[in-house]
Amino acid sequence: MRKPRDFDSEMKALNDRAKLLKERKLHQLGELVIATGADVLAIDVLAGAMLAAVDAKDTATLEVWRKRGAAFFQFASRSAARRNRGDARGAPAGDNSAQPASGDASAT
């Protein structure tokens, strides 16, 4: 004889999984905004830019954006791999090419 299925517990497990996936997606979108530097934009500017991207119908523009996004992720994944490996080909420790964004006069 077959064991009866507990539909309530299966439904609860599915709902918990869906909630977890939604939370993960929200967290990743926030990380993306920060990683791209878009967190410095005013919230209404960022929302307007995203709405314009959603409404864009020009396939050439979308393709340019897609390629730029793909290049961003490739660069980010290479940078992360280099940091994790401790690759010596990265920027030297004494490289002063990155200036602080705060405008600190002592850094120049």
ROVEXKOL-217393 format. One record per residue: residue number from 1; x, y, z of N, C-alpha, C in turn. Coordinates in pm, 1 decimal. Example, Ala and Ser with C-alpha at 12.3 -4.5 7.8 and 13.67 -1.06 7.14 Angstrom:
k 1&nxx 1319.0&nyy -569.0&nzz 780.0&caxx 1230.0&cayy -450.0&cazz 780.0&cxx 1320.0&cyy -330.0&czz 780.0
k 2&nxx 1285.0&nyy -225.0&nzz 708.0&caxx 1367.0&cayy -106.0&cazz 714.0&cxx 1290.0&cyy 3.0&czz 787.0
// end
This chain:
k 1&nxx 83.2&nyy -117.3&nzz 0.0&caxx 0.0&cayy 0.0&cazz 0.0&cxx 88.5&cyy 124.8&czz 0.0
k 2&nxx 49.3&nyy 223.9&nzz -80.6&caxx 128.6&cayy 346.4&cazz -92.8&cxx 107.7&cyy 438.0&czz 26.5
k 3&nxx 213.6&nyy 509.3&nzz 57.6&caxx 207.0&cayy 606.7&cazz 166.6&cxx 133.4&cyy 732.0&czz 115.8
k 4&nxx 36.2&nyy 780.5&nzz 190.4&caxx -36.4&cayy 899.8&cazz 145.0&cxx 55.2&cyy 1023.8&czz 147.2
k 5&nxx 34.2&nyy 1112.8&nzz 48.0&caxx 115.7&cayy 1233.9&cazz 38.8&cxx 58.3&cyy 1341.8&czz 129.0
k 6&nxx 147.0&nyy 1414.4&nzz 188.7&caxx 107.8&cayy 1526.7&cazz 273.9&cxx 116.5&cyy 1653.9&czz 189.4
k 7&nxx 4.4&nyy 1687.7&nzz 125.7&caxx 2.0&cayy 1801.9&cazz 34.9&cxx 27.2&cyy 1933.6&czz 107.8
k 8&nxx -18.8&nyy 1944.6&nzz 230.7&caxx 1.4&cayy 2069.2&cazz 305.4&cxx 149.5&cyy 2096.2&czz 330.4
k 9&nxx 223.7&nyy 1994.6&nzz 370.9&caxx 366.4&cayy 2014.9&cazz 396.6&cxx 442.8&cyy 2038.4&czz 265.8
k 10&nxx 401.6&nyy 1972.2&nzz 158.4&caxx 465.6&cayy 1995.6&cazz 29.1&cxx 440.6&cyy 2138.4&czz -18.4
k 11&nxx 318.8&nyy 2186.7&nzz 1.6&caxx 284.0&cayy 2322.9&cazz -37.6&cxx 361.9&cyy 2424.6&czz 45.2
k 12&nxx 375.7&nyy 2398.3&nzz 173.6&caxx 451.9&cayy 2487.1&cazz 260.4&cxx 598.2&cyy 2491.2&czz 217.8
k 13&nxx 653.7&nyy 2375.9&nzz 184.1&caxx 793.2&cayy 2369.5&cazz 140.0&cxx 812.5&cyy 2447.2&czz 9.9
k 14&nxx 717.9&nyy 2434.7&nzz -82.2&caxx 726.2&cayy 2509.3&cazz -207.5&cxx 715.2&cyy 2659.4&czz -184.3
k 15&nxx 625.7&nyy 2700.0&nzz -95.9&caxx 610.5&cayy 2842.5&cazz -64.6&cxx 735.8&cyy 2898.4&czz 2.8
k 16&nxx 795.1&nyy 2818.7&nzz 92.3&caxx 919.6&cayy 2861.7&cazz 157.1&cxx 1031.1&cyy 2877.2&czz 55.0
k 17&nxx 1038.6&nyy 2783.8&nzz -39.1&caxx 1141.5&cayy 2789.5&cazz -144.0&cxx 1119.7&cyy 2912.0&czz -233.1
k 18&nxx 994.9&nyy 2940.0&nzz -268.6&caxx 964.9&cayy 3056.6&cazz -352.1&cxx 1002.8&cyy 3185.6&czz -279.9
k 19&nxx 975.0&nyy 3192.5&nzz -150.8&caxx 1010.7&cayy 3310.8&cazz -72.0&cxx 1161.8&cyy 3328.6&czz -66.6
k 20&nxx 1234.4&nyy 3220.4&nzz -48.4&caxx 1380.3&cayy 3224.6&cazz -45.8&cxx 1436.4&cyy 3273.7&czz -179.4
k 21&nxx 1381.0&nyy 3224.2&nzz -289.3&caxx 1426.7&cayy 3266.1&cazz -421.5&cxx 1398.8&cyy 3413.8&czz -445.9
k 22&nxx 1283.0&nyy 3462.8&nzz -402.2&caxx 1251.2&cayy 3605.3&cazz -417.6&cxx 1345.8&cyy 3691.6&czz -336.3
k 23&nxx 1377.4&nyy 3648.9&nzz -214.9&caxx 1470.6&cayy 3724.0&cazz -130.5&cxx 1609.5&cyy 3725.9&czz -191.8
k 24&nxx 1653.0&nyy 3612.2&nzz -246.3&caxx 1783.8&cayy 3604.3&cazz -309.5&cxx 1791.1&cyy 3696.2&czz -431.6
k 25&nxx 1684.4&nyy 3697.6&nzz -512.0&caxx 1679.4&cayy 3783.1&cazz -630.1&cxx 1687.1&cyy 3929.6&czz -589.2
k 26&nxx 1614.0&nyy 3968.3&nzz -488.3&caxx 1615.4&cayy 4106.0&cazz -440.5&cxx 1754.8&cyy 4144.6&czz -391.1
k 27&nxx 1818.8&nyy 4055.5&nzz -317.7&caxx 1954.2&cayy 4080.1&cazz -267.6&cxx 2053.3&cyy 4094.8&czz -383.5
k 28&nxx 2042.2&nyy 4008.8&nzz -483.7&caxx 2132.4&cayy 4015.1&cazz -598.1&cxx 2111.3&cyy 4142.3&czz -679.3
k 29&nxx 1986.6&nyy 4187.4&nzz -691.8&caxx 1961.0&cayy 4313.0&cazz -762.7&cxx 2024.2&cyy 4430.6&czz -688.5
k 30&nxx 2015.8&nyy 4429.3&nzz -556.9&caxx 2081.1&cayy 4533.3&cazz -478.2&cxx 2231.7&cyy 4530.3&czz -495.1
k 31&nxx 2290.0&nyy 4410.8&nzz -497.1&caxx 2433.9&cayy 4397.6&cazz -519.4&cxx 2472.6&cyy 4449.4&czz -657.3
k 32&nxx 2388.3&nyy 4424.8&nzz -756.6&caxx 2414.6&cayy 4472.0&cazz -891.8&cxx 2414.9&cyy 4624.3&czz -898.1
k 33&nxx 2319.5&nyy 4686.5&nzz -832.5&caxx 2313.4&cayy 4832.3&cazz -829.4&cxx 2440.7&cyy 4888.2&czz -767.7
k 34&nxx 2486.3&nyy 4828.0&nzz -660.3&caxx 2607.6&cayy 4874.4&cazz -593.2&cxx 2730.7&cyy 4847.0&czz -679.5
k 35&nxx 2740.2&nyy 4728.1&nzz -737.7&caxx 2856.8&cayy 4690.8&cazz -817.5&cxx 2874.2&cyy 4778.9&czz -940.0
k 36&nxx 2764.5&nyy 4823.1&nzz -999.0&caxx 2772.9&cayy 4907.8&cazz -1117.6&cxx 2796.8&cyy 5053.5&czz -1083.3
k 37&nxx 2786.8&nyy 5087.7&nzz -955.7&caxx 2804.5&cayy 5226.8&cazz -914.7&cxx 2676.9&cyy 5307.7&czz -924.3
k 38&nxx 2566.2&nyy 5241.9&nzz -954.8&caxx 2439.3&cayy 5312.5&cazz -970.7&cxx 2381.2&cyy 5356.5&czz -837.8
k 39&nxx 2439.4&nyy 5313.3&nzz -727.0&caxx 2388.0&cayy 5353.1&cazz -596.5&cxx 2415.3&cyy 5500.1&czz -566.3
k 40&nxx 2501.3&nyy 5565.6&nzz -645.8&caxx 2527.6&cayy 5709.0&cazz -625.2&cxx 2423.7&cyy 5795.2&czz -695.2
k 41&nxx 2342.7&nyy 5735.5&nzz -782.4&caxx 2238.1&cayy 5809.9&cazz -851.2&cxx 2119.7&cyy 5834.1&czz -758.8
k 42&nxx 2050.5&nyy 5943.8&nzz -783.8&caxx 1926.1&cayy 5968.8&cazz -711.2&cxx 1827.5&cyy 5858.4&czz -747.5
k 43&nxx 1745.1&nyy 5820.9&nzz -652.9&caxx 1653.9&cayy 5707.7&cazz -672.7&cxx 1559.5&cyy 5731.4&czz -790.6
k 44&nxx 1514.3&nyy 5855.9&nzz -811.0&caxx 1424.8&cayy 5882.3&cazz -923.2&cxx 1498.2&cyy 5873.4&czz -1056.8
k 45&nxx 1626.1&nyy 5909.5&nzz -1060.6&caxx 1706.1&cayy 5895.8&cazz -1182.8&cxx 1726.8&cyy 5747.8&czz -1214.7
k 46&nxx 1761.0&nyy 5669.8&nzz -1113.4&caxx 1781.3&cayy 5526.2&cazz -1132.8&cxx 1652.8&cyy 5458.7&czz -1180.1
k 47&nxx 1541.5&nyy 5493.7&nzz -1117.7&caxx 1413.0&cayy 5435.9&cazz -1158.7&cxx 1379.0&cyy 5475.8&czz -1301.8
k 48&nxx 1404.6&nyy 5600.5&nzz -1337.5&caxx 1377.6&cayy 5646.0&cazz -1474.0&cxx 1463.1&cyy 5573.3&czz -1576.5
k 49&nxx 1591.0&nyy 5551.9&nzz -1543.0&caxx 1679.9&cayy 5480.3&cazz -1634.7&cxx 1633.8&cyy 5335.7&czz -1653.2
k 50&nxx 1592.8&nyy 5272.2&nzz -1545.5&caxx 1546.1&cayy 5134.0&cazz -1556.1&cxx 1415.7&cyy 5126.8&czz -1634.9
k 51&nxx 1325.5&nyy 5222.8&nzz -1614.7&caxx 1201.4&cayy 5224.4&cazz -1691.5&cxx 1228.9&cyy 5246.6&czz -1839.5
k 52&nxx 1325.7&nyy 5332.8&nzz -1870.7&caxx 1362.4&cayy 5355.3&cazz -2010.6&cxx 1418.7&cyy 5227.5&czz -2072.2
k 53&nxx 1496.5&nyy 5153.2&nzz -1995.6&caxx 1551.7&cayy 5027.1&cazz -2045.4&cxx 1441.0&cyy 4925.2&czz -2070.9
k 54&nxx 1342.9&nyy 4920.9&nzz -1982.2&caxx 1231.9&cayy 4827.4&cazz -1999.3&cxx 1148.5&cyy 4864.5&czz -2121.6
k 55&nxx 1130.5&nyy 4995.0&nzz -2144.6&caxx 1048.7&cayy 5041.5&cazz -2256.1&cxx 1122.4&cyy 5042.8&czz -2389.4
k 56&nxx 1253.9&nyy 5027.1&nzz -2388.7&caxx 1333.1&cayy 5035.9&cazz -2511.4&cxx 1291.1&cyy 4926.9&czz -2609.6
k 57&nxx 1265.1&nyy 4967.7&nzz -2731.3&caxx 1224.5&cayy 4873.1&cazz -2836.2&cxx 1331.4&cyy 4861.5&czz -2944.8
k 58&nxx 1425.8&nyy 4955.5&nzz -2948.5&caxx 1530.3&cayy 4956.3&cazz -3050.3&cxx 1626.8&cyy 4840.7&czz -3025.3
k 59&nxx 1629.5&nyy 4744.4&nzz -3115.7&caxx 1711.7&cayy 4625.4&cazz -3095.0&cxx 1860.8&cyy 4658.1&czz -3097.1
k 60&nxx 1900.1&nyy 4759.8&nzz -3173.3&caxx 2041.8&cayy 4797.5&cazz -3176.9&cxx 2086.0&cyy 4850.1&czz -3040.4
k 61&nxx 2003.5&nyy 4933.9&nzz -2980.4&caxx 2034.7&cayy 4987.6&cazz -2847.4&cxx 2039.3&cyy 4875.6&czz -2744.9
k 62&nxx 1943.0&nyy 4787.1&nzz -2749.8&caxx 1939.8&cayy 4674.8&cazz -2656.0&cxx 2063.2&cyy 4586.5&czz -2672.5
k 63&nxx 2107.4&nyy 4566.0&nzz -2796.3&caxx 2225.6&cayy 4483.3&cazz -2820.2&cxx 2351.0&cyy 4550.3&czz -2764.3
k 64&nxx 2362.3&nyy 4682.2&nzz -2780.1&caxx 2476.2&cayy 4754.6&cazz -2723.2&cxx 2474.7&cyy 4740.8&czz -2571.8
k 65&nxx 2358.7&nyy 4756.3&nzz -2510.4&caxx 2347.1&cayy 4742.9&cazz -2364.6&cxx 2380.6&cyy 4600.8&czz -2321.2
k 66&nxx 2334.3&nyy 4501.6&nzz -2397.6&caxx 2361.3&cayy 4362.1&cazz -2363.7&cxx 2510.6&cyy 4333.5&czz -2365.7
k 67&nxx 2579.1&nyy 4380.4&nzz -2471.3&caxx 2723.2&cayy 4357.3&cazz -2482.1&cxx 2798.4&cyy 4426.4&czz -2368.9
k 68&nxx 2755.3&nyy 4547.6&nzz -2336.3&caxx 2820.8&cayy 4621.0&cazz -2228.0&cxx 2801.0&cyy 4548.4&czz -2095.0
k 69&nxx 2680.6&nyy 4497.6&nzz -2072.6&caxx 2653.6&cayy 4421.7&cazz -1950.2&cxx 2733.1&cyy 4292.5&czz -1944.1
k 70&nxx 2742.1&nyy 4223.0&nzz -2055.9&caxx 2819.8&cayy 4098.9&cazz -2059.3&cxx 2966.9&cyy 4127.7&czz -2030.7
k 71&nxx 3019.4&nyy 4236.9&nzz -2087.1&caxx 3158.7&cayy 4273.8&cazz -2061.7&cxx 3179.2&cyy 4307.7&czz -1914.1
k 72&nxx 3081.5&nyy 4373.9&nzz -1853.4&caxx 3090.3&cayy 4406.6&cazz -1711.3&cxx 3100.3&cyy 4280.1&czz -1627.2
k 73&nxx 3016.0&nyy 4181.3&nzz -1655.4&caxx 3017.3&cayy 4058.9&cazz -1576.9&cxx 3143.8&cyy 3977.7&czz -1601.8
k 74&nxx 3194.7&nyy 3977.7&nzz -1725.0&caxx 3319.3&cayy 3906.9&cazz -1751.4&cxx 3434.5&cyy 3971.5&czz -1676.1
k 75&nxx 3439.9&nyy 4104.4&nzz -1677.5&caxx 3545.7&cayy 4175.0&cazz -1605.6&cxx 3532.9&cyy 4150.8&czz -1455.7
k 76&nxx 3410.5&nyy 4156.3&nzz -1404.4&caxx 3388.7&cayy 4135.7&cazz -1261.2&cxx 3428.1&cyy 3994.4&czz -1219.8
k 77&nxx 3396.1&nyy 3895.2&nzz -1300.9&caxx 3430.1&cayy 3757.2&cazz -1263.9&cxx 3580.9&cyy 3734.9&czz -1273.1
k 78&nxx 3647.3&nyy 3797.0&nzz -1371.9&caxx 3793.5&cayy 3785.0&cazz -1380.7&cxx 3859.6&cyy 3853.6&czz -1262.4
k 79&nxx 3807.8&nyy 3970.2&nzz -1223.8&caxx 3865.0&cayy 4041.8&cazz -1110.0&cxx 3848.5&cyy 3962.0&czz -981.4
k 80&nxx 3732.2&nyy 3902.7&nzz -963.2&caxx 3707.1&cayy 3823.3&cazz -843.1&cxx 3798.2&cyy 3701.3&czz -840.7
k 81&nxx 3816.0&nyy 3636.5&nzz -954.6&caxx 3903.0&cayy 3519.1&cazz -960.1&cxx 4046.6&cyy 3558.8&czz -930.3
k 82&nxx 4088.1&nyy 3672.8&nzz -981.7&caxx 4224.3&cayy 3720.2&cazz -957.7&cxx 4244.6&cyy 3751.0&czz -809.5
k 83&nxx 4145.7&nyy 3813.9&nzz -746.7&caxx 4155.9&cayy 3844.8&cazz -603.3&cxx 4159.6&cyy 3716.8&czz -521.3
k 84&nxx 4079.7&nyy 3618.8&nzz -558.5&caxx 4074.0&cayy 3493.3&cazz -483.3&cxx 4202.6&cyy 3413.0&czz -496.9
k 85&nxx 4265.7&nyy 3419.8&nzz -613.9&caxx 4390.1&cayy 3346.4&cazz -636.8&cxx 4509.6&cyy 3420.6&czz -580.6
k 86&nxx 4496.4&nyy 3552.2&nzz -560.4&caxx 4610.8&cayy 3631.4&cazz -520.0&cxx 4705.8&cyy 3646.5&czz -637.1
k 87&nxx 4650.3&nyy 3662.0&nzz -756.0&caxx 4727.1&cayy 3669.9&cazz -879.4&cxx 4822.0&cyy 3789.5&czz -877.6
k 88&nxx 4947.3&nyy 3766.0&nzz -906.3&caxx 5048.6&cayy 3871.0&cazz -906.0&cxx 5036.0&cyy 3962.6&czz -1026.7
k 89&nxx 4955.4&nyy 3924.2&nzz -1125.9&caxx 4939.9&cayy 4009.3&cazz -1243.9&cxx 4845.9&cyy 4125.6&czz -1219.2
k 90&nxx 4781.6&nyy 4131.5&nzz -1105.3&caxx 4690.6&cayy 4240.5&cazz -1072.4&cxx 4767.4&cyy 4368.7&czz -1049.6
k 91&nxx 4697.8&nyy 4474.2&nzz -1014.7&caxx 4761.4&cayy 4603.2&cazz -990.8&cxx 4856.2&cyy 4592.3&czz -872.6
k 92&nxx 4974.8&nyy 4654.5&nzz -882.9&caxx 5068.8&cayy 4651.3&cazz -771.2&cxx 5010.6&cyy 4718.9&czz -648.1
k 93&nxx 5056.5&nyy 4677.3&nzz -532.6&caxx 5002.0&cayy 4729.2&cazz -408.3&cxx 5026.2&cyy 4877.9&czz -393.4
k 94&nxx 5134.0&nyy 4931.3&nzz -449.2&caxx 5165.6&cayy 5072.5&cazz -436.4&cxx 5107.5&cyy 5157.5&czz -546.7
k 95&nxx 5020.3&nyy 5105.4&nzz -629.8&caxx 4962.4&cayy 5180.2&cazz -740.4&cxx 4868.4&cyy 5286.5&czz -686.9
k 96&nxx 4896.6&nyy 5411.7&nzz -718.2&caxx 4814.5&cayy 5522.9&cazz -669.5&cxx 4715.8&cyy 5569.8&czz -774.1
k 97&nxx 4680.5&nyy 5486.4&nzz -870.5&caxx 4589.9&cayy 5528.0&cazz -976.6&cxx 4448.5&cyy 5548.6&czz -925.2
k 98&nxx 4411.0&nyy 5484.0&nzz -816.8&caxx 4276.5&cayy 5498.5&cazz -761.5&cxx 4278.8&cyy 5608.8&czz -656.9
k 99&nxx 4213.8&nyy 5719.7&nzz -686.3&caxx 4207.3&cayy 5831.4&cazz -591.8&cxx 4079.7&cyy 5818.1&czz -510.8
k 100&nxx 4080.9&nyy 5858.7&nzz -385.5&caxx 3958.1&cayy 5850.7&cazz -306.0&cxx 3850.8&cyy 5942.5&czz -363.3
k 101&nxx 3728.2&nyy 5894.9&nzz -360.0&caxx 3616.5&cayy 5970.0&cazz -416.8&cxx 3573.2&cyy 6084.0&czz -325.8
k 102&nxx 3620.6&nyy 6086.9&nzz -201.7&caxx 3575.4&cayy 6187.6&cazz -108.0&cxx 3635.3&cyy 6323.3&czz -134.1
k 103&nxx 3732.7&nyy 6333.7&nzz -224.2&caxx 3794.4&cayy 6462.0&cazz -253.9&cxx 3893.9&cyy 6503.0&czz -146.8
k 104&nxx 3949.8&nyy 6407.3&nzz -75.7&caxx 4046.4&cayy 6433.5&cazz 29.7&cxx 4172.2&cyy 6492.5&czz -31.0
k 105&nxx 4207.6&nyy 6613.3&nzz 6.4&caxx 4322.6&cayy 6683.6&cazz -51.2&cxx 4454.3&cyy 6619.7&czz -10.9
k 106&nxx 4458.9&nyy 6549.2&nzz 99.4&caxx 4583.3&cayy 6487.6&cazz 144.6&cxx 4623.3&cyy 6368.3&czz 58.9
k 107&nxx 4531.8&nyy 6316.7&nzz -20.9&caxx 4559.8&cayy 6198.4&cazz -102.1&cxx 4629.6&cyy 6234.9&czz -231.7
k 108&nxx 4634.4&nyy 6362.3&nzz -271.0&caxx 4697.1&cayy 6401.1&cazz -397.2&cxx 4838.6&cyy 6440.6&czz -382.0
// end
